[in-house]
Amino acid sequence: MAIKKYKRDSIFADLGDFCYLSAKDAYIEITEWTNGDGYDIIINSFQCNTISLTRGEIKAIIKLTKLLNKEEHLKTK
């Protein structure tokens, strides 16, 4: 049996710094996959959720969110 030990890059923040709707002591933690192709994202607010996304999926979310925000901005003018 082969056993490997890895050190993975991870970052942590209080979710309250980003979202006023978050629960007290809520946090977000993002850990890069060992192969570097994506991330595990833990969001612990009212419940604990783990999401695994590739770098491409995250790029798509960011681009689509920006487009939605841009369209909302144009509607308010």
C-alpha positions as a Markdown table, in Angstrom:
| # | Residue | x | y | z |
|---|---|---|---|---|
| 1 | Met | 0.0 | 0.0 | 0.0 |
| 2 | Ala | 1.4 | 3.4 | -1.0 |
| 3 | Ile | 0.7 | 6.3 | 1.4 |
| 4 | Lys | 1.5 | 9.8 | 0.4 |
| 5 | Lys | 1.5 | 12.9 | 2.5 |
| 6 | Tyr | 0.8 | 16.3 | 0.9 |
| 7 | Lys | 0.9 | 19.9 | 2.0 |
| 8 | Arg | -1.8 | 21.9 | 0.3 |
| 9 | Asp | -2.2 | 25.7 | 0.1 |
| 10 | Ser | -5.2 | 27.0 | 2.0 |
| 11 | Ile | -6.7 | 30.4 | 2.9 |
| 12 | Phe | -9.3 | 31.3 | 5.6 |
| 13 | Ala | -11.4 | 34.3 | 6.3 |
| 14 | Asp | -14.3 | 35.4 | 8.5 |
| 15 | Leu | -17.4 | 35.4 | 6.2 |
| 16 | Gly | -18.8 | 38.4 | 8.1 |
| 17 | Asp | -16.2 | 40.5 | 6.4 |
| 18 | Phe | -17.9 | 39.8 | 3.0 |
| 19 | Cys | -21.5 | 39.0 | 3.8 |
| 20 | Tyr | -23.7 | 40.8 | 6.4 |
| 21 | Leu | -26.2 | 38.0 | 6.2 |
| 22 | Ser | -23.8 | 35.4 | 7.4 |
| 23 | Ala | -24.2 | 33.7 | 10.8 |
| 24 | Lys | -22.0 | 34.7 | 13.7 |
| 25 | Asp | -18.6 | 33.0 | 13.6 |
| 26 | Ala | -19.2 | 32.0 | 9.9 |
| 27 | Tyr | -16.1 | 31.4 | 7.8 |
| 28 | Ile | -14.9 | 30.5 | 4.4 |
| 29 | Glu | -11.9 | 28.3 | 3.7 |
| 30 | Ile | -10.4 | 27.6 | 0.3 |
| 31 | Thr | -7.9 | 24.8 | -0.3 |
| 32 | Glu | -6.1 | 24.2 | -3.6 |
| 33 | Trp | -6.2 | 20.7 | -5.0 |
| 34 | Thr | -2.9 | 18.8 | -4.8 |
| 35 | Asn | -2.7 | 18.7 | -8.7 |
| 36 | Gly | -3.4 | 22.5 | -8.9 |
| 37 | Asp | -6.5 | 22.0 | -11.1 |
| 38 | Gly | -9.1 | 23.3 | -8.7 |
| 39 | Tyr | -10.2 | 24.1 | -5.2 |
| 40 | Asp | -12.2 | 22.7 | -2.3 |
| 41 | Ile | -14.3 | 25.5 | -0.8 |
| 42 | Ile | -15.8 | 25.2 | 2.7 |
| 43 | Ile | -18.5 | 27.7 | 3.6 |
| 44 | Asn | -19.6 | 27.4 | 7.2 |
| 45 | Ser | -22.4 | 29.8 | 8.0 |
| 46 | Phe | -25.9 | 28.5 | 8.8 |
| 47 | Gln | -24.8 | 25.1 | 7.7 |
| 48 | Cys | -21.5 | 23.7 | 6.4 |
| 49 | Asn | -21.2 | 23.3 | 2.7 |
| 50 | Thr | -18.2 | 22.0 | 0.7 |
| 51 | Ile | -17.9 | 22.7 | -3.0 |
| 52 | Ser | -15.2 | 21.4 | -5.3 |
| 53 | Leu | -14.6 | 23.4 | -8.4 |
| 54 | Thr | -12.1 | 23.4 | -11.2 |
| 55 | Arg | -10.2 | 26.6 | -12.1 |
| 56 | Gly | -12.3 | 26.8 | -15.3 |
| 57 | Glu | -15.6 | 26.5 | -13.4 |
| 58 | Ile | -14.5 | 29.3 | -11.1 |
| 59 | Lys | -13.5 | 31.5 | -14.1 |
| 60 | Ala | -17.0 | 30.9 | -15.6 |
| 61 | Ile | -18.7 | 31.9 | -12.3 |
| 62 | Ile | -16.7 | 35.1 | -12.0 |
| 63 | Lys | -17.3 | 36.0 | -15.7 |
| 64 | Leu | -21.1 | 35.3 | -15.5 |
| 65 | Thr | -21.4 | 37.2 | -12.2 |
| 66 | Lys | -19.7 | 40.2 | -13.7 |
| 67 | Leu | -22.0 | 40.1 | -16.7 |
| 68 | Leu | -25.1 | 39.9 | -14.4 |
| 69 | Asn | -23.8 | 42.8 | -12.3 |
| 70 | Lys | -23.1 | 44.8 | -15.5 |
| 71 | Glu | -26.6 | 44.2 | -16.8 |
| 72 | Glu | -28.2 | 45.2 | -13.5 |
| 73 | His | -26.1 | 48.4 | -13.5 |
| 74 | Leu | -27.3 | 49.2 | -17.1 |
| 75 | Lys | -31.0 | 48.6 | -16.1 |
| 76 | Thr | -30.7 | 51.1 | -13.3 |
| 77 | Lys | -29.5 | 53.9 | -15.6 |
